[in-house]
Amino acid sequence: MSYQLPKFLRFIFGKNILWQKPTEQKSIYLTFDDGPIPEVTPQLLDLLEVENIRATFFCVGQNVERYPKLFEEIKRRGHRVGNHTFNHLKGFKTNLNTYIDNVKKADKLIKSDLFRPPHGQITCRKIRALQTDFQIVMWDLISCDYDNSLSAEKILQNIKKYSSNGSIVVFHDSIKAQKNMFAALPDAIKFWKSEGYVFETL
């Protein structure tokens, strides 16, 4: 299980991808992929509201189209949004033109200059095609909350091990991940706060 992508991949992908964002103060950038969905997003928004945290939601265009009021609620609560394609496409299995068209279709709804490739899959050609219009965002630390073979305790253990100033952390706003996400996230927030981290949007 890989919680951090190997450093050499950052070199291969080039300098135009955002992996981490260190600041003078200790910062964590919480991000949530795949929503919005009514089964998870409202509860997640309430949790973040209680903790006074603003995060960045990388939304799937199809979900935004289905649940526009929920998408607007994410923004109303002060969170930032990003593009996660319209159909959650795999970048290694989708040809260039189809992929770019899908991103543009999502952009008509999401209207953000942030883009995160689903599954972290993107090719150099797709990067070149997108980077003039989008800041492509990967991550420094992925929670793997979607993996139900992991316990919340194991997820928290790795968050404590790998977090650092400027970490871009991925959780998932999805049915598949909700059990682990809601089990691990409150304790992760408690840990980050105890370590003096502040929470920023990208």
Steps between C-alpha positions, in 0.01 A plus 500: 500500500653832388406807702749721317599474135873445441699821467630405155145518361486866593809553289356305207172692503685831515480818703153605383318262735427598859591228750561695819469863603720590798442835670664698779241364742432127519218436255290205390294505182207265545348384172201279427450319169201359310197685640262654548255230605206532741597190699833649613557867415251664742641313800854580389417869462351503850813338643725757334272780618525384862879486470512841326692350208487602135603236250520442125250270329597344168158432352386260230299692242230236477438528873489879479241469224291261710528695825547869413362629830750286692782633282389855572487419872867395491590842365258684729678351801828654387671200343684506171407270213701332227443295185524120521376431142133450411496119516794420732711381208820301531774699332703199392205334324342801329627660181613861506208664319233309694669587828540870427139525377384334821696747713354790302148360543553496877649850489173641365341403832787527748676809365827462685864534401591198714510151351580165657518188281288211634712216640803728459522378141620754247746494212751764399293581188192561712700717737619715210145529366353605835766707671423824315149506651541306825727459797538122509491379860619163623580435867767453761296251703204281409294351783394187306165530677338316207687182594268312734775253589660784697388599846444860603784452747741405221393799292556730797838341571617580147359851509706563813808348337491681166342841572727801464475873438315559176364148464214469253292220650239296313183360650195393300150641496352166392285212617787254468727705726249644746549243777875548523485870422259583781683266738848639433447865410393636843805349670724619217369854546558473875858386435574779252362763734703362790812526283431864424384464141253741344266403218506678164325468165705464186 
